[in-house]
Amino acid sequence: MGRMQGQEGTPARREAAEMRISDAERHDVAEVLRNAAGDGRIDLAELDERLEATYAAKTYADLVPITADLPVHRPAAQPAPARPVAGYDRSFALMSETQRIGPWRVGQEHSACAVMGSVTLDLREVTFEAAETHLRVCAVMGEVKIVVNPHTVVRVEGFPVMGEFKDARGGADETTASSPVVRVTGLALMGSVTVKRRPRSAKS
């Protein structure tokens, strides 16, 4: 009688052991078995047998003997894969608004055009893929706003026609010899292109 209690445990334990398992949990156990085979702990024939038992298992109790003699009974939780950071080589707004904000990637060149609309390029959290980035911008009765952090070097070389090309950077300049360089060229035709410097925590 005592032996039976030792095997089955408390009613709560028995109830948990009889709970149905999910496909994800079967896959987790299968991964443990494949790792064990890769380490030489079980041979390929035994791997096949245990995998067959794993995918036929219905409850947690069915899974216990499959991995009971292996050092890791359940695989460690793995962090979710990081989402890739999007990259853009152009931004366009026609009577609308386009915003590039937060983490994103920019290559050696990026074109931005606002026609009776607004484009915002927030470069404070951007990943620069080149030491110098060329922004070709045009604002036709629209607005292009460029926001940089204090560590970015900016050279503004645009041409306004009945419009404005404005370098409105204020605050501390914390650039160094290794700072990324952003060169802004283009045309503001009855529109505006503005460059502002803001800390990462500040609103643009």
C-alpha positions in Angstrom: 0.0 0.0 0.0 2.8 2.4 0.9 4.5 1.5 -2.3 1.5 2.4 -4.3 1.3 5.8 -2.6 4.9 6.4 -3.3 4.4 5.8 -7.0 1.3 7.7 -7.4 1.9 10.5 -4.9 -0.8 12.9 -3.6 -4.2 13.3 -5.4 -3.0 16.7 -6.7 0.1 15.2 -8.2 -1.9 12.5 -9.8 -4.3 15.0 -11.2 -1.5 17.1 -12.7 0.2 14.0 -14.2 -3.0 13.1 -15.9 -3.4 16.5 -17.6 -3.3 16.4 -21.3 -0.2 17.7 -23.0 0.1 20.0 -26.0 1.9 19.6 -29.3 4.4 22.3 -28.2 5.3 20.2 -25.1 5.8 17.1 -27.3 8.1 19.2 -29.5 10.0 20.4 -26.4 10.6 16.8 -25.3 11.6 15.8 -28.8 14.3 18.5 -28.8 15.7 17.2 -25.5 15.9 13.8 -27.1 17.7 15.1 -30.2 20.2 16.9 -28.0 20.8 13.8 -26.0 21.5 11.8 -29.2 23.8 14.6 -30.3 25.7 14.2 -27.0 26.0 10.5 -27.5 23.7 9.7 -24.5 21.3 7.6 -26.6 21.9 6.0 -30.0 19.8 6.6 -33.1 17.7 3.5 -32.7 16.7 4.5 -29.2 16.1 8.1 -30.4 13.6 6.8 -32.9 11.9 4.7 -30.2 11.6 7.6 -27.8 10.5 10.0 -30.4 7.7 7.6 -31.4 6.7 7.4 -27.7 6.8 11.2 -27.3 4.5 11.9 -30.2 2.1 9.2 -29.0 2.0 10.6 -25.5 -1.3 11.9 -24.2 -0.5 13.1 -20.6 2.4 14.4 -18.6 2.7 11.0 -17.0 3.4 9.5 -20.4 6.3 11.9 -20.9 8.0 11.2 -17.6 9.7 7.9 -18.4 10.9 9.1 -21.8 13.4 11.6 -20.3 13.7 10.3 -16.7 17.3 9.1 -17.3 18.5 12.2 -19.1 20.2 15.1 -17.4 17.6 17.7 -18.7 14.0 16.6 -18.4 12.6 19.8 -19.9 14.4 22.3 -22.2 15.2 25.7 -20.8 13.0 28.5 -21.9 14.4 30.2 -24.9 14.1 33.9 -25.5 11.8 34.9 -28.3 13.8 35.8 -31.4 14.4 39.5 -31.8 12.4 41.1 -34.6 14.6 42.3 -37.4 14.9 46.1 -37.6 13.3 47.4 -40.7 15.4 49.3 -43.3 14.1 52.0 -45.6 15.7 53.7 -48.5 12.9 56.2 -49.3 10.0 58.0 -47.6 7.2 59.7 -49.5 4.1 61.6 -48.5 1.4 62.9 -50.9 -1.2 64.9 -49.1 -0.5 62.6 -46.2 2.0 62.0 -43.4 4.9 59.5 -43.2 7.0 59.0 -40.1 10.1 57.0 -39.6 10.6 56.8 -35.8 12.1 54.4 -33.3 14.7 51.8 -34.2 15.2 51.4 -38.0 18.1 51.1 -40.4 19.3 53.6 -43.0 21.8 52.9 -45.8 24.3 55.2 -47.5 21.5 57.1 -49.2 17.8 57.8 -48.3 15.4 59.9 -50.3 12.5 61.7 -48.7 9.8 63.7 -50.5 6.7 65.5 -49.1 4.2 66.9 -51.6 1.5 68.8 -49.8 2.2 66.5 -46.9 4.7 65.7 -44.1 7.7 63.4 -43.7 9.4 62.9 -40.4 12.8 61.2 -40.3 13.7 60.5 -36.6 17.3 59.4 -36.7 17.9 59.3 -32.9 17.6 55.5 -32.7 18.5 54.6 -36.2 21.2 52.1 -37.2 23.5 53.8 -39.7 24.9 51.3 -42.2 27.6 53.7 -43.5 29.9 56.2 -41.8 28.2 59.0 -43.9 24.6 59.0 -44.9 23.2 61.2 -47.7 19.6 62.3 -47.3 18.1 63.6 -50.6 15.0 65.6 -49.6 12.3 67.6 -51.4 9.5 69.5 -49.9 6.9 70.7 -52.4 4.3 72.7 -50.5 5.0 70.2 -47.8 7.4 69.6 -44.9 10.3 67.3 -44.2 11.5 67.2 -40.5 14.8 65.5 -39.6 15.5 64.8 -35.9 19.0 63.8 -34.7 20.6 63.2 -31.4 23.5 65.2 -30.0 26.0 62.6 -31.2 25.2 63.0 -34.9 27.1 65.3 -37.3 24.8 67.0 -39.8 25.7 69.0 -42.8 22.8 70.9 -44.4 23.3 71.9 -48.1 19.8 72.2 -49.5 18.3 74.9 -51.7 15.1 76.8 -50.9 12.8 78.3 -53.5 10.0 80.4 -51.8 10.5 78.0 -49.0 12.9 77.2 -46.1 15.9 75.0 -45.5 16.6 75.4 -41.8 19.2 74.0 -39.5 17.5 74.5 -36.1 19.7 72.3 -34.0 20.0 73.6 -30.4 21.4 72.2 -27.2 24.7 70.5 -26.6 26.8 69.3 -29.4 28.3 65.9 -28.3 29.8 64.8 -31.6 33.2 63.1 -31.8 35.5 62.0 -34.5 33.7 58.7 -34.7 30.2 60.2 -34.9 28.0 59.3 -37.9 27.7 62.0 -40.5 24.4 62.9 -42.1 24.5 65.2 -45.2 21.2 66.8 -46.2 20.7 68.1 -49.8 17.7 68.8 -51.9 15.0 71.4 -52.6 12.3 73.1 -50.6 9.8 74.5 -53.1 7.2 76.6 -51.2 7.8 74.1 -48.4 10.2 73.5 -45.5 13.0 71.2 -44.6 14.0 71.5 -40.9 16.8 69.7 -39.0 16.4 69.5 -35.2 18.6 68.1 -32.4 16.8 66.3 -29.5 17.8 63.8 -26.8 16.4 60.3 -27.3 13.9 60.8 -24.5 12.6 64.1 -25.8 9.6 64.4 -28.2 10.3 65.5 -31.7 
